[in-house]
Amino acid sequence: MTDDGSRVTALDRVLELTVLLGRDMATSLAASGLTVARTTLLWQLRATGPTTQRALADALGVSARNVTGLVDGLVAAGLVSREQHPADRRATLVTPTARGEELLDELGRGQAELAGQLFGGLSGERLEGLVSALDDVLERLRALVPHGAAVEEAP
């Protein structure tokens, strides 16, 4: 197979992987009453701790208005709360609730389980090679796709 043919085959595999993972993620999140966008915001909060909506918008690459809608939905679901910022009376912090933390722990366990199912049979060397190759591809894709991290809530 030519280099071009191998590259197209590799892209076909990545696209199929994207479709399958997206389908699995949407299905499993819907069972918890979540969307991909709301879950991404929750994961961001897990990484950063209580955060302002402006900082969340910047981190997710979306508008402040979009973050407001995402947070409103998560507040209504009892997964986050808005709290007064301790140093800036004009700002509020978005903070996961105990229920939100429990859900994030559950999602983390599910992620670890899926990782084991997908990669458990690979040797350490093959897994390191896969991760290294994916890192290279992601770096190139991020350069080609401005604001590649943007997450928007579907209407």
N, C-alpha and C positions, 0 to 999 in steps of 0.2 A: 504494500500500500504506500502511496506517495505521502510525503510530509503533509501536503494539503489535505489529502484524504484522511490521514490520522488525526489531524487537527479538527476536521469536521466531525469525525466520529467521536472525538473527545467532547466537543461541544454538544453533540446529540446526547451523550451520556449525562453531561451536566444539566442540560435542559430537562431530561427525563427525571433526574434526581430532584431537581427543583420542583417539578410538578408533583411528584409523589410526596415529597416532604411537605409541600404546601397543602396538599389535600389532607394528609395525616394531621398536620398542625391545626388546620381549620376545623376538622371534625372533632379532634380531642378538646380544643379550646371551646367550641360551641357547647360541648357537653357540660362545661363549667360555666356557661353563660358569658364567655369572653370572646373578643375579637383579637386578631393578630395585633392591631394597633394598640388596643388597651393593654394587652399583655406586654408589648414592647415597652410601654410606659412603666408598667409595674417592674419589669426587669431593670429598667434604668434607675428606678427608685431603690431597688435592692442594691444596685452597685454604688449609688451615691448617698443613700440615706435621704432624709427629708430635704426637699428641693423646691425652689420657687418654680412657678409655672414658666416664667421667662427662661430659666436655665433648662427646664425640660424641653421647651420648644427649640432652643438652640441645639441641645444634645440630639434631639430626634430629627432635626432639620425640617420642622414644620412651623406654621404660623402660631402665634399666641392664641388666636381664635380657635384653631384646631385643637390645641392642648386643652383649652377651656372645655370644649365639648367632650374630650376624652376623660378629663378629670370629673366633669359633671356625671358622666355615666358610671365611673368607678365609685364616686361618692354615693350615688343612688344604689349601687350594688353593695355598699358597705365595705368596700375594699381599701379605700383611702379616705383620709379626712383632710380638711384645710385647717391649718392652725396659724395663729399669729406668729410672724417672724420675731424672734427675740430682740433683734438689733435694728429692724427697720419696720416701723409701724405701718408703712404703706404696703408692705409685702406680706404674702401668706406663704406658708410652706405646705407642700403636698406631702403627706406622710402615710405610709401603709398602716392600716388598722391591724389588730391582732388577726382578724379573719383574712386580710390581705396577705399577711406574713405566712399564715398557715397554707394558703393557696400557693404562694410562691415556693414554699418548701415542698408541697405536693408536686408542683410542676418541675422542680429541680430533681426530685426522685424519678419522675417520669422521663426526664431528659437523660439521666444516668442509665436508666433501664434500656432506653432505646439505643444509647451509645454502646452498651454492652451487646445488644442484639446485632447491631450493624457491624461493629468493629472487633467484637470478642474473638473471632476466628483469625484475625490478622496477627502476624508476628510483630514484635516491636519495631523491627526494621521496616516492614511494609507500612505500618501505621505512621511511623515518622516520615517516610517518603511521601505518603498520601497527604499528610498535614503540610509538609514543605511545599509540595506541588500546589495544593489549594491556596496556601499563603501567597505564592507567586501569582496565581490566577486572580485572586481577590485584589491584590495590589494593582494589577493591570486594569481590572474592571473598575475599581474605585477611581482610577485616573480617567477612564473613559466615560463614567457616569457621574456627572456632578451631583452632589448632595445624595449620594447613593444610600444614605441611611434614613432618608425621609420616610416617615410612616404616617399615612393619612387614614382617617376613619371613613369607611364607606357610608354613603347616605342611607 
